[in-house]
């Protein structure tokens, strides 16, 4: 009620001030309307308009007529500036609108890039003036298009008492005045900074040969040529840090004296210009603080966002503004994504987290990507990734939700458990396609190649998942070694085998502990860490003896021989293989005996006993032919 009454009073005052009792506007404003293309009858009608349902979302901003100077350390944006200048170039080969939309996550440097491109365009003589406005799109009260038009009209010389009421009239007058400027040989660059919606910008798009730059954390399609602004290259991030420090003290030596620490600081800042500027401000406040100390503070898992707040600027606040613009479902998925253990997530895995149909999840992911809170993996359209600092913020948000009560905590724990089960179940299914020919395979994958592709895409997530709990570590630690050795990811193989070993110790499972020692020894041997491999196999053999596992002892003796041969301990290797063969014969394992005989032939060859080696190889071939398996050394 109050808003409507206020609007009516404002409308009456406007009519009385602008014209006679008949509602005719004054001469100056009539001329403004006529220049905007209105007929006399329409001009008379404008004098009696009443403004209804007016709600100010924010104070009317001020439009600037010049670009601010660039901050110290602006660097590394050559390609982005070149793209933007290509859009603004009056001699560009096509007739596309001279509007560039620069989008990216908060703190990535979109505004500074727009200023840099604008300065470069002005130096080329392409523009005679600037109209600049901050639309504050991610504040609690963003600037509305009508208010932005009011600011532009005032900047263009329209007197306050002659301003048209909000609505189409205001936009028409704006375009008319810009057309007049173009006819007079002037070309303006309109900069709409920090927009959150296309509706904020569309009425501001200039006509004709004027140019426009728009910055946003969203991809605002349909306004012009779009460009995603990404984080800086590492060397450019270090250069920015150095320049920002030296702008306060030209003799600040910290980057030059400790370049490695500077690289660590830049990495902890995610190569984001805002994070680097905040860090530089904090370093300026503490001139004696070494960069290594600052890097240590930033790399603490619980404190990275705390360390990116200089009292005036906060990266956490910037991210929070972006999150608040999302719908509740989008916010929820953003938080849930922090539960993924690895660096990226597939659409299928995100669907498990979200607990809803995949098409709905994919739509939500697309909206998060449009807000630059996630992005598609450039190598695979069905995979999504998040900047490290955004991941830290997402984790904080998830912790905040789970701290609110038991129900929220259970929901997140359930979502995490479902995701881990998804990874474990699919890994086990994929691993069946890597077993020897004739072994049963899971129908979850169409064949070996599809299984390998899935394992390749999820490798980092699987290894990270193996670290979540001992049971998951044991499960994946026994599932993944064959795949990791096949792909020669031997360091990863050592890692997962070690996790399986630790898990077996924790849950007191001596049988599987012995197997884990065997798998670890094999991975170490393939990394040519022969002494460690020998120790692992010896330990595994001892555990198999304690549990009375004859088959396990046979495998362990065979692997002992494999570790002894590279150490040139050929006689001991021969003894190990001979013992392993006897145990396989005892258990009736022809396949096991064939594998050992193949290795035994190698040991005999090493000793120069060639006839015996030939006999061992021949016997091994016969046993392999009998069992139907090829000569594969495992």
Secondary structure, DSSP 8 states (H G I E B T S, - for coil): -HHHHHHHHHHHHHHHHHB-TT--B-HHHHHHHHHTT--HHHHHHHTT----S---SS-----BSS-----TT--S-HHHHHHHHHHH-TT-SS---SEEEEE-STTS-HHHHHHHHHHHHHHTT--SEEEEEE--TTSSS---HHHHHHHHHHHTT--GGG---TTHHHHHHHHHHHHHHHHTT--EEEEEEEE-SHHHHHTT---TT-EEEEEESS--TTSSEEEE-----HHHHHHHHHHHHHHH-TT--HHHH-HHHHHHHHHHTTT-HHHHHHHHHHHHHTTT--HHHHHHHHHSTTTTTTTSB-SS-BHHHHHHHHHHTS-HHHHHHHHHGGG-SSSEEEHHHHHHHHTS-HHHHHHHHHHHHHTTSSEEETTEEEEEE--HHHHHHHHHHHHHHHTT-HHHHHHHHHHHHHHHHHHHHHHHHHHGGGS-TTS---TTSSSHHHHHHHHHHHHHHHHHHHTT-HHHHHHHHHHSHHHHHHTT-HHHHHHHHHHHHHHHHHTT-HHHHHHHHHHHHHHHHHTT-HHHHHHHHHHHHHHHHHHT-HHHHHHHHHHHHHHHHTTT-HHHHHHHHHHHHHHHHHHT-HHHHHHHHHHHHHHHHHTT-HHHHHHHHHHHHHHHHHHT------
